[in-house]
């Protein structure tokens, strides 16, 4: 299992979301952030967070996730995430 730090971009308004995700395989699992999977509408049809509201509003196809860096453990990934994220 690998841990990634990723950036998901709303291609309509250019807002970005940075996060950490545990990947079980090399294949893209549909995860774009904050509990949202593009192939599981139930993860964004009843939004509870700003990101989920945005996915519901713009549609999951208007978000693109890019891997910034891969890690072997969560601790290093969260340290890296904290270094690149700001208000």
C-alpha positions as CSV (number, residue, x, y, z in Angstrom):
1,X,0.0,0.0,0.0
2,X,1.2,3.5,-0.8
3,X,0.2,6.9,0.6
4,X,-0.1,9.8,-1.8
5,X,-0.4,13.6,-1.3
6,X,-2.6,14.8,-4.1
7,X,-4.1,18.0,-5.6
8,X,-7.7,18.0,-6.9
9,X,-8.6,20.9,-9.1
10,X,-12.0,22.1,-10.0
11,X,-11.5,22.8,-13.7
12,X,-14.4,25.3,-13.8
13,X,-13.3,27.7,-11.1
14,X,-9.7,26.6,-10.6
15,X,-10.1,26.0,-6.8
16,X,-7.8,23.4,-5.4
17,X,-7.9,20.8,-2.6
18,X,-4.8,19.2,-1.2
19,X,-5.1,15.9,0.7
20,X,-3.6,12.6,1.7
21,X,-5.0,9.3,0.4
22,X,-4.1,5.6,1.1
23,X,-4.0,3.7,-2.2
24,X,-4.5,0.0,-2.3
25,X,-3.4,-0.3,-5.9
26,X,-1.7,1.6,-8.7
27,X,-5.0,1.9,-10.5
28,X,-7.0,5.2,-9.9
29,X,-9.8,4.3,-7.5
30,X,-11.9,7.3,-8.2
31,X,-11.1,9.2,-5.0
32,X,-10.9,12.9,-5.4
33,X,-11.0,14.1,-1.8
34,X,-13.0,14.6,1.4
35,X,-14.6,11.2,1.1
36,X,-15.7,11.7,-2.5
37,X,-15.4,9.0,-5.1
38,X,-16.3,10.0,-8.7
39,X,-17.9,6.6,-9.3
40,X,-20.0,6.6,-6.1
41,X,-22.6,9.4,-6.2
42,X,-23.7,8.6,-2.7
43,X,-20.4,10.2,-1.5
44,X,-21.4,13.6,-2.8
45,X,-25.2,13.6,-3.3
46,X,-25.9,14.4,0.4
47,X,-23.0,16.9,1.0
48,X,-21.7,17.7,4.5
49,X,-18.5,19.6,3.5
50,X,-17.7,22.5,1.2
51,X,-15.8,20.2,-1.1
52,X,-18.7,17.8,-1.3
53,X,-21.1,20.7,-2.1
54,X,-18.7,21.8,-4.9
55,X,-18.7,18.3,-6.4
56,X,-22.5,18.1,-6.2
57,X,-22.7,21.6,-7.9
58,X,-20.1,21.2,-10.6
59,X,-20.2,17.4,-11.1
60,X,-17.4,15.0,-10.5
61,X,-16.2,15.1,-14.1
62,X,-15.2,18.7,-13.5
63,X,-12.5,17.7,-11.0
64,X,-9.1,16.4,-11.8
65,X,-6.8,14.7,-9.2
66,X,-3.0,14.7,-9.7
67,X,-0.6,12.9,-7.4
68,X,2.0,15.3,-6.1
69,X,4.2,12.8,-4.2
70,X,4.1,9.2,-3.0
71,X,5.1,7.9,0.4
72,X,5.5,4.6,2.2
73,X,3.8,5.8,5.4
74,X,1.1,8.2,6.5
75,X,3.2,10.2,8.9
76,X,5.6,11.4,6.2
77,X,2.7,12.2,3.9
78,X,0.9,14.3,6.5
79,X,4.2,16.1,7.3
80,X,4.7,17.0,3.6
81,X,1.0,18.0,3.3
82,X,1.4,20.4,6.2
83,X,4.5,22.0,4.6
84,X,2.7,22.8,1.3
85,X,-0.8,23.8,2.5
86,X,-1.6,27.3,3.6
87,X,-4.7,29.4,4.3
